[in-house]
Amino acid sequence: MDPRDAMDPSEVDALNRVFSEQLLACLDECARGRHGLFAEPIDLDEPEKPWPEAARLRELAVALQILLAQQDERNALCDEFLDLCTMHGESHPGERRLARMFLERIERGEAGSPTEEKPW
């Protein structure tokens, strides 16, 4: 990467903080029953209200992951969140349960490892 294209470390730290704060807020809301954090809601009997904060969080996570990769850095919460966004299927927990489990792992300081090793 051209050094002129690199972001100031304080800007990267600010983006990491914004991501973490928004992630925690969205996880809390999802754990209380709102759908659409890990993926857009589909096939629901009653259409959910759009959740623009969740969509922006997913977009921010992708952009942050790309930015950090260019600087040979990573954000473990970002990586795990994006990994969880790819989990779909009958054998995986619902969003509400997934959000609660992720919040608990963050509180215990266990977040940031590959999700294929998780017991869900």
N, C-alpha and C positions, 0 to 999 in steps of 0.2 A: 504494500500500500504506500502510496505517495505520502510522505509526512505532512504535506500541506492539506491532505484530506482527513487527517486524524482529528477526532474531536478532543477538546480539552478534557482532561480527566475529571474535572469538577462537573462538566456537562454530562458525562457518562454516569457519574455517581448520582446526579440529579435524576436522570432517566431511570436508573435502577430503583431509586427511592419511590418515584412516581409509580412505577410498575408494581413494586411491593405493596404500596398503600392501596392501590386500586385492586390488586389481586385479593388482599385480605377483605376489603369491603365487598367485593363481588362474591367471594367464597362464603362470607357470612350470610349474604342475601340468598344465595343458592341453597345453603344449608337450612334456611328457613322455608324453602319450598319453591323458590322461583326457578323456572326452567330456562335453559339457553346459555349457560355459562360455558360449557365445554363444547357445545355445538348448537347450531340453530335448531329450535324445536321443530319437529316434523310429525305429521300424522297425529295431531292432537284433536280430540273431539271439539274442544273450544279453542279457537286461535288465541295464543298468548299475545300479550302486548309486546311489542318489540322491546328489546333490551339493548339499547345502543351502547351502554357502558361495557357490556360483556363483549360486544362485537369490537369495540375500540381496544379493549384489553387484549383480545386475541391478535389484533393487528399490531399493537404495540409490542407484544411478546415476540412476534415474528421479526419485526424491524429491529428490536433490541438484540435478539439472538444473532441476526446477520451482522449488525454493527459490532458486537462483541467478538464474533468469530473473525472479523477482519483485523482485530487487534489481539488475536490469540488469547482471548479471555472468554469467560462464560458467567452466566447467572444461573445458579442451580435451580432456583425457584422457577425461573422462566423456562428452563429446559424441561423440568418436570411438568409444569402446567401444560406446555405444548404437547408433551407425551400423553398426558391424560386426555387432551382434546382429541386424540386419535383413537381412544378406546371406545368401541361401540360393539354391542352384541349382547346376546342373552346371558353370557357368563360373567359380564361385568356389572358392577352395581349401578344403580340409578344416579342421576346427577346429585340429588340431595345427599345421599349417603356418601358418594365420592367426595363432595365438598366437605362434609363433616370429617371424613377420614383424613383428607389433605390438611385441613385446619389443625387437627390433632397432631399430625406428623410435624407440622410447622412449629407448633407450641412445644413439642418435645425435642426440636432441633434435628429431626430425622429427615426432613425434606431435602430433595436434591439428588436422590439416587435414582437409578433407572426403575421405572414402574414395573417392568416385567418381573422384578424380584418381590413385588408387593403381594400380600396375601389376598388381595381382592381379585 
